[in-house]
Amino acid sequence: MRTVRASLRNPFFENENRELPAYITYIFVASSFMSVDICIIGGGVSGLAAALTAVTDTGPDGPTTVLLEASDAVGGRVRSDKTDSGYILDRGFAVFIEEYPAAKELLDYRQLNLGKFQPGSLVYTGERTKGSTGDDDKGDLLHKVADPLRRPQDLFVALTAPVGTLSDKIRVISLLLHVFTSTVEELFEEPETDTLSCLKDRWGFTDKFVDEFYRPFLEGIYLAPLQEQSSRMFHFVFKMFAEGAATLPSGGIGAVTTQLAERAASPSAQQNPTEIRTDTAVAGLKMTVSDNEESCIEISLREDPQKIIRAKSAVVAADGNMAHRLLSSLDNFGGEDLEPQPQRRVGVLYYGFQTVVPVDDPILILNGKKGDSGPVNNICFPSVVNPTYAPSGSNLASVTILGDALEEYADRPSDLDAAVRSQLSAWFPARADEIKGEWELLGSYDVPNAQPSQLGGPSPASVHGGGSPGMYRKKPLPAGMFVCGDHVATATLNGALESGMAAGEAAAKYVLG
């Protein structure tokens, strides 16, 4: 097992001589200059959405487009690795929410073959269910917070579970009705507060329910304390979870990236395909004039600054920190004094095992025990949600670790592994011996720039629709320059996709006139 930070070049499970996907152009052209209509910098899902949108329905003579990705593969934070033994490990646990509007517009869900989580969650509080015999560890120590509108059969179990109070559970129904009857646009037009204030002051939830359910659930999604999360983002994601399922694609979350890349790079009568180049890091941007006296953008490459791409339009689709560095360096833009956007960190540990899965329902399990000093925020079993995540006869556990715990166990991976096993053994006592002795640690990921902050700071990522792609931090970009990513929209996959679509459309319109 090796620990991987998301910024490393090579997936540690893949052979160095692996066959590259057909849509990848690995070797850069030998000439010093390359001219294109549109250059997209960054091959995460936002950049791929920009590329696909820019070339779609423009015909075979549409704009020439090249996408540059600094690492060895596209996908950014939406990538998956496959172990030699056949397990699929996502680079940071992430669910695919099927109701995301941009995802529904861009992606073929049938091809993704989504496996669905059960609505609601199980919560570990350290309290045993009343009247339990002690034989069933799931019934004893894990308590269901259910969605009674979609799973009426869980109503009695949810009402009697020792998570929150009866009044809390009634208030959940009021919250569900609010998000059901409000449009996404209406939710983002509501006055914004922090989520903790919203839960307690607006909805009246008790501290007990907040600590046992909302805190682990929402902090596992947005990777920040509740007081640093946006109430608008809370209502939005609650609506997405209430109206659709959280899912996992066959073959891992990286299947989303693969589909976008293959479609953007495919020639057809409807589009001029995007050329995708990996291992091609950008050193800088410069506004200039082409040989025919037209304004253009020069993109210099880090490996060889003498090699220049000249583009009529450029889309900066890199992560928030890199986008900030590239755009701030533009002459006459005046962005050098702009404050960088804070980023959220998350880690995940993956365990493979051939023994009985502790919970055989496709559901998320939260750490709702107040004062629990263990590192686990949540656990799920992806192979139960979608069997493609593990080889036949095996199971996969995904354990999410938030930034504070990663800091606590910095440079002590063995201690972190031991603490996780000890904590999970308390959650699943009937499986304790197997967790401690038979679960194999397959890999771990530490993602330092997992999400941009969404409340406060210089540019909170809570902007529905992403705003204008020709603006950055309320400053207009030079003509033909655009920016996209979750850092200029919402801190979600939907935000990355929708801002990419807007930037791709703007770039194509600028080039085609």
Secondary structure, DSSP 8 states (H G I E B T S, - for coil): --EEETT-SS-TTS-TT----TTEE-S--SSSEEEEEEEEE--BHHHHHHHHHHHTTS-TTS--EEEE-SSSSSBTTS-EEE-TTS-EEESS---EETT-HHHHHH--HHHHT-EE--SSEEEE-S---TT--SS-HHHHHEEEE--TTT-GGGHHHHHHSSSS-HHHHHHHHHHHHHHHHS-HHHHHHS---BHHHIIIIIS---HHHIIIIIHHHHHHHH-S-GGGSBHHHHHHHHHHHHHS-EEE-TT-THHHHHHHHHHHT--BTTB--EEEE-S--EEEEEEEE-TTS-EEEEEEESS-TT-EEEEEEEEE-S-HHHHHHHHHTSTTT--TT-----EEEEEEEEEEESS--S--SS-EEEE--TT--SSEEEEE-HHHH-GGGS-TT-EEEEEEEEHHHHHHTTT-HHHHHHHHHHHHHHHSGGGHHHHHHT-EEEEEEEEEEEEE--SSSSS-SB-TT---TTEETTEE--TTEEE-SGGGSBSSHHHHHHHHHHHHHHHHHHHH-
